[in-house]
Amino acid sequence: MLKVISHDPKPLSWWYEQYLLGRINMAPAYQRRSYIWSTWKRAHLIDSLLNDFDVPKFYVANFVEMHVQALNKERKSYAIIDGKQRMQAIFDFFDGTLPLNPSFVLDDAPDLKLGKFTYVELKSKFPTLARKVEGFVPTVMDVLTDDEHKIEELFVRLNSGEAATGAEKRNAMGGPVPAIVREIVLHPFFQKKIRFDTKRMQEHNLATKLLLIEYRQGFQDTKAAKLNEFAEEAKRWADEQPEDRLDLGPFGAARDRVYAVLDALSPEFHERDKLLSSAGQIPVYYWLARERPDLLPELHDFLDELTVAIKDLIAGERLQPGRADPELVSYYTMSRTTNDQSSLENRYRILVKRLQAYVGPVRGRRRAV
């Protein structure tokens, strides 16, 4: 038999208390294999709670309502079935081991500097916000069954719709890369700063490019075929790992480096910045933030002037062909082939050279782009 019913509404503070009392089995034998979330993604869940976003349902085996010895050898009141990563992130926040992301912004009070705050600090300085997390009432579904196979089938049914979203083929490949990309596009850089169209998941495409470049630690061809090969490579790697391995190895490490670079790059751009209207330019800006963070404070003003210079270049070529700055012509021409490794490398080289000249030998002294 299988019965799924709503649990009596209880706030997160109540569930945390059950956890502290040892009444929740977070890793029952029938828990499906799931990779550990990155620290950034776990903290992003707390971000969602503080900014009044909803979170998906949790599913737990309720042994208070239905005691089944075969499924409850640990003699707990509850066992997590679906939502383990989310539940653990919440408990870690209450424990003080999971601070808010450095880039956290409270939408109702964006001027408050709350990045890296722990639960204790939040409770001390902004108790109303702490109570918002404590008092949040999640939707928890009780699963009543005496058949472990029914739980396994429930796993499949709960997650079978994840790939059937109408997204690009790569998003449905499985393995680490699509999952990581779905995390990366939650970063504020993608959520608030980019300006290009995302109706056909172009932001996923860009995030995959950044992940590939970071994983290889250098510019690569980023055409669709190469991105697909990268996703397949990661899937093969994951398939070869032992069942008890939960981390994402080198792919997880690359993901974490992407977060760190985006944390540095994002503050340099405005919300829905016109300079981020073209996804094809962003890998070059990303690599500059990674390799030359010392130049970042001047990047936005420089790109503003570079945009004007390119418009003047185009207009000048029409009037006086062949008299324009050849290096700037080269940069503009290569910008039309955004996915070629050589284009990325040469655009980066030109960008750094001209940005250095713009900044000048003494910070604050600027020259024409």
C-alpha positions in Angstrom: 0.0 0.0 0.0 1.0 3.6 -0.5 -0.6 6.7 0.9 0.7 10.3 0.5 -1.0 12.9 2.8 -0.1 16.4 4.0 1.8 16.6 7.2 0.3 18.9 9.9 1.7 22.4 9.2 4.9 22.9 11.2 7.5 25.7 10.9 11.1 25.1 10.1 12.1 25.7 13.7 10.0 22.6 14.7 11.6 20.4 12.1 15.0 21.6 13.3 14.1 20.6 16.8 13.1 17.1 15.6 16.5 17.0 13.9 18.4 18.0 17.1 16.4 15.4 19.0 17.6 12.7 16.6 14.1 12.0 15.3 14.8 12.4 11.6 16.8 9.8 9.6 18.5 11.9 6.9 20.1 9.0 5.1 17.8 5.9 5.1 18.9 2.9 3.1 16.3 3.7 0.4 17.4 7.3 -0.1 18.4 7.7 -3.7 21.9 8.7 -4.6 22.2 12.5 -4.9 25.3 14.7 -5.3 26.1 17.1 -2.5 24.9 20.7 -3.3 27.5 23.4 -3.5 27.8 25.8 -0.6 26.5 28.6 -2.9 23.4 26.7 -3.9 22.7 25.6 -0.3 22.9 29.2 0.9 20.8 30.3 -2.1 17.9 28.3 -0.5 18.1 30.5 2.6 18.2 33.5 0.2 14.9 32.3 -1.2 13.3 32.0 2.2 14.4 35.5 3.2 13.2 37.0 0.0 9.7 35.3 0.3 10.1 32.8 -2.5 8.5 29.4 -2.1 10.4 26.1 -2.0 9.4 22.7 -3.3 7.6 20.1 -1.3 9.4 17.8 1.1 8.5 14.1 1.3 9.1 12.1 4.5 8.3 8.6 5.6 6.1 9.2 8.7 6.7 6.4 11.2 4.7 8.1 13.9 1.6 7.5 11.8 2.7 4.1 10.5 5.4 2.1 12.1 7.1 -0.4 9.8 10.0 -2.1 11.4 11.5 -3.2 8.1 11.7 0.4 6.8 12.6 1.9 10.2 15.5 -0.1 11.6 16.9 3.1 13.1 13.7 3.7 15.0 13.3 7.3 14.0 10.1 9.3 13.8 10.7 10.4 10.2 13.0 9.5 7.3 13.7 11.9 4.5 12.6 10.7 1.1 12.8 13.7 -1.2 14.3 17.1 -0.3 17.3 15.9 1.7 19.7 18.6 0.3 17.2 21.4 1.0 16.4 20.1 4.5 20.1 19.7 5.4 20.9 23.2 4.1 18.2 24.6 6.4 19.6 22.7 9.4 23.1 23.8 8.6 22.0 27.4 8.5 20.4 27.0 12.0 23.6 25.2 13.2 25.7 28.2 12.1 27.8 26.3 9.6 26.1 27.7 6.5 26.3 31.6 6.2 24.5 33.6 3.6 26.2 34.0 0.3 28.6 37.0 -0.1 26.4 38.3 -2.9 23.1 38.0 -0.9 20.7 40.9 -1.3 17.5 41.4 0.6 15.1 42.6 -2.0 13.0 44.7 0.4 16.2 46.4 1.8 18.9 46.2 -0.8 21.2 48.6 1.0 21.6 46.3 4.0 24.9 44.5 4.0 24.0 41.0 5.0 26.4 38.9 2.9 28.2 36.2 4.9 25.8 36.6 7.9 25.3 33.5 10.0 22.0 32.6 11.6 23.4 33.8 15.0 24.5 37.1 13.6 21.1 37.5 11.8 19.2 36.7 15.0 21.3 39.2 17.0 21.2 42.1 14.6 18.0 41.5 12.6 15.8 39.2 14.6 12.8 39.8 12.4 14.7 38.3 9.5 15.8 35.3 11.6 12.2 34.7 12.6 11.2 34.7 8.9 13.3 31.6 8.4 12.3 30.0 11.7 8.6 30.6 11.1 8.5 29.5 7.5 6.0 26.6 7.1 7.2 24.2 4.4 4.8 21.9 2.5 5.7 18.4 3.8 4.1 15.3 2.5 3.8 12.2 4.7 4.5 9.0 2.9 2.8 6.0 4.5 3.8 2.6 3.1 5.0 -0.8 4.1 6.7 -1.4 0.7 10.2 -0.1 0.0 9.7 -0.5 -3.8 6.8 1.9 -3.6 9.2 4.5 -2.2 11.7 3.8 -5.0 8.8 4.3 -7.5 7.9 7.5 -5.8 11.5 8.8 -6.4 11.2 8.1 -10.1 7.8 9.8 -10.4 8.8 12.8 -8.4 11.9 13.4 -10.5 10.9 12.1 -13.9 9.6 15.5 -15.1 12.9 17.3 -14.4 14.3 16.8 -17.9 11.0 17.1 -19.8 10.9 20.9 -19.6 11.2 21.8 -23.3 14.8 22.9 -22.6 17.7 22.3 -24.9 18.9 18.7 -25.5 22.0 19.2 -23.3 19.8 20.0 -20.3 18.4 16.5 -20.5 21.6 14.6 -20.9 22.0 13.8 -17.2 25.3 13.7 -15.4 27.0 16.6 -13.5 27.1 19.3 -16.2 23.4 20.0 -16.7 22.8 20.0 -12.9 25.8 22.3 -12.3 24.6 24.7 -15.0 21.1 24.9 -13.4 22.9 26.0 -10.3 25.1 28.6 -12.0 22.2 30.4 -13.7 20.8 31.1 -10.2 23.8 33.4 -9.5 22.8 37.1 -9.3 25.0 37.8 -12.4 22.5 35.7 -14.5 19.4 36.7 -12.5 20.0 40.4 -12.4 22.8 41.6 -14.6 22.6 40.0 -18.1 20.4 41.6 -20.7 20.3 39.1 -23.6 17.2 37.1 -24.4 16.8 33.9 -22.3 13.6 32.5 -23.8 15.4 29.5 -25.3 17.8 29.0 -22.4 20.6 31.1 -23.8 21.8 31.7 -20.2 22.3 27.9 -19.8 24.3 27.9 -22.9 26.6 30.7 -21.6 26.9 29.0 -18.2 28.1 25.8 -19.9 30.7 27.8 -21.8 32.0 29.4 -18.6 32.1 26.0 -16.9 34.0 24.4 -19.8 36.5 27.2 -19.9 37.0 27.0 -16.2 37.2 23.2 -16.2 39.9 23.3 -18.9 41.5 26.4 -17.3 41.8 28.2 -20.6 39.8 29.2 -23.7 38.2 26.5 -25.8 36.0 26.2 -28.8 32.5 26.7 -27.4 30.3 25.6 -30.3 27.3 23.4 -29.5 29.1 20.1 -30.4 32.0 20.9 -28.0 29.6 21.7 -25.2 27.7 18.5 -25.8 31.0 16.6 -25.7 31.9 18.2 -22.4 28.5 17.2 -20.9 29.0 13.6 -22.2 32.5 13.5 -20.7 31.2 14.5 -17.3 28.4 11.9 -17.5 30.9 9.2 -18.3 33.0 10.3 -15.3 30.0 10.2 -13.0 29.0 6.7 -14.3 32.5 5.4 -13.4 32.3 6.6 -9.8 31.4 4.4 -6.9 27.8 4.6 -5.7 28.8 6.1 -2.4 30.6 9.1 -4.0 28.5 12.2 -3.6 30.8 15.0 -4.6 31.3 16.1 -8.2 35.1 15.9 -8.2 36.8 18.2 -10.7 33.5 19.4 -12.1 32.4 20.5 -8.7 35.7 22.3 -8.2 35.3 24.1 -11.5 31.7 25.1 -10.5 33.0 26.6 -7.3 35.6 28.6 -9.2 32.9 29.9 -11.6 30.9 31.1 -8.6 34.0 32.9 -7.2 34.7 34.7 -10.5 31.1 35.7 -11.0 31.0 37.1 -7.4 33.9 39.4 -8.4 32.5 40.2 -11.9 28.8 40.9 -11.0 29.3 44.1 -8.9 31.0 45.8 -11.9 27.8 45.8 -13.9 24.4 47.5 -13.5 21.1 45.7 -13.4 20.1 44.5 -16.9 23.3 46.2 -18.1 23.3 47.1 -21.8 27.0 46.0 -21.9 25.7 42.5 -21.2 23.3 42.4 -24.1 25.5 40.0 -26.0 26.3 36.6 -24.5 29.2 36.2 -26.9 31.3 38.8 -25.2 30.8 37.6 -21.6 33.4 34.7 -21.6 36.1 37.3 -22.4 34.9 39.5 -19.5 34.8 36.4 -17.3 38.4 35.5 -18.0 39.5 39.0 -17.4 37.8 38.9 -14.0 39.6 35.6 -13.3 43.1 36.5 -14.5 43.2 40.3 -14.0 41.0 41.3 -11.1 43.2 44.3 -10.6 41.7 45.8 -13.7 38.1 45.2 -12.8 37.3 48.6 -11.2 37.9 50.3 -14.6 36.1 47.7 -16.7 32.7 49.2 -17.0 33.8 52.7 -17.9 36.3 51.2 -20.4 33.6 49.1 -22.1 31.3 52.1 -22.3 34.0 54.0 -24.2 35.0 50.9 -26.2 31.3 50.5 -27.4 31.3 54.1 -28.6 34.7 53.6 -30.3 33.4 50.6 -32.2 30.2 52.5 -33.3 32.5 55.3 -34.6 34.7 52.7 -36.3 31.7 51.2 -38.2 30.6 54.7 -39.2 34.1 55.7 -40.2 34.7 52.6 -42.3 31.7 53.5 -44.4 33.0 57.0 -45.0 36.8 56.3 -45.2 37.4 52.6 -45.7 40.8 51.3 -44.5 41.7 54.2 -42.2 40.4 52.8 -39.0 42.5 51.4 -36.1 43.4 47.9 -37.4 43.5 46.4 -33.9 40.0 47.7 -33.1 38.8 46.4 -36.5 40.2 43.0 -35.6 38.4 43.0 -32.3 35.1 43.9 -33.9 35.5 41.3 -36.6 36.4 38.5 -34.2 33.4 39.5 -32.1 31.3 38.0 -34.9 32.8 34.5 -34.3 32.3 34.4 -30.6 32.7 30.6 -30.2 36.1 30.1 -31.8 39.0 29.5 -29.4 41.2 31.8 -31.4 38.6 34.5 -31.3 38.3 34.3 -27.6 42.0 34.3 -27.0 42.7 37.2 -29.3 39.8 39.3 -28.1 41.0 38.8 -24.5 44.5 39.8 -25.5 43.3 43.0 -27.1 40.9 43.8 -24.3 43.6 43.5 -21.6 46.1 45.5 -23.7 43.8 48.4 -24.3 42.3 48.3 -20.7 45.9 48.5 -19.3 46.5 51.5 -21.5 43.2 53.0 -20.5 44.0 52.7 -16.8 47.6 53.9 -17.3 50.7 53.3 -15.2 49.1 55.1 -12.2 45.6 54.2 -11.1 43.2 56.9 -12.2 45.2 58.1 -15.1 43.2 57.2 -18.2 43.8 57.2 -21.9 41.6 56.7 -24.9 40.5 53.1 -25.6 
